[in-house]
Amino acid sequence: MTVYAIVSICIHDRPTYDRYASRFFEVFSKFDGRLLVSDEHPELLMGDWPYDKLIMMSFPDADAYYAWAHSPEYLEIAKDREAATVGTGVLVKGLAPAAAVG
């Protein structure tokens, strides 16, 4: 089942974050993920949202996500993301083809 990684971050060290971002696709492209959203100016529709950026990625399944997230290549560049940002992230399951939305 498709899973979506949704991450909201505040960037407090732009040069370090930019170094991470410049290496992201080199690593990400080796895995089965798709970058769906990377927006530093999302439109807030309701509630409070204290972040600078929203990122949304899809993966064929949770195993594919964890293969990327725990890969030595990603863990190496993630040091810069961790040093440069604070935020939250969730991994959610997509709807099964016959699932009803309600």
N, C-alpha and C positions, 0 to 999 in steps of 0.2 A: 504494500500500500504506500502511495506517495506520502512523504512527510515534508513539512515546511519548517525551516528554521527562521524564526523572526527575532531580530535583535534590535534593541534601541540603545543608543550610546550618547554620552556626552564626551566631546573631545576636548581634553585640557592640555594636550601637547601636540600641536599641529605638525611640526616637522617629523616627529616620531611616528605619528599616525600616517602621514604621507609616505614614509618609508615602508610601512606595513602595506599600505594600499598599492604601492608600486610593484610589490612582489606577490600580491594576492592572486591575480589571474594565472601567473606562472604555475602556482601550486594548485589552485582550484581546477584548472583545465585538465588536470590529470585524473580527476574523479568524475563521477556521474552526476554532479550537481548542476543546477541552472541558477544563475543569479537573476532574480525576478524584479527586485527593487533595490535601489541604493539612492536614497533621497535625503539630502540635508535640509530640505525645506518642505516637509509634508504639511498638508493642510489639516489642522486640528478641527475635528468635527464635534467633539464633545469631551468634557472632563479636562483634566490637567495632564500635560505631557511635557516633562522637564528636560527632554533630550534634544540633541542636535541632529541626529541622523537615525533613519530607519533602514534596515537591511532585511530583505526576505529572499531566501534561497529555497529551492525544491530539490529533493533527492528521491530516487525511485523507492527507497525504503529506509528504515532506521539504520540498517547495517551499512548502507552506502554513506549516510551522514557520518556515522561514527568512524568509518574507515578514513574519511577525509579529516574529521576533527581531531582524531588521535594519531594521524600520520606524523612521522618524524619531520617531514617537510613543513607541514602546517604548524606544528608545535614550535618549530624554530622561528617562523615569522610572527607567530601569535605573541611572542614576547614583547614585540613593539606595540601591538594592539593593547595588550594588558597594561603596559606602562603608560600609554597615551590616552586611555579611555576608562570610563566607568559606565556600567549599563546593566541591562537585563536581557535575557534571551529565553525563548521557549522553543520546544520542538513539538509540533502538532501534527496529527494524522489528517490526511485528506479524506474527502468523502468517498466511500465506495461507490462504484458506478450506479447502483440501484438505490442509493440512500436518498431519502427525502430530506429536503431542507425545511426546518421548521422552527 
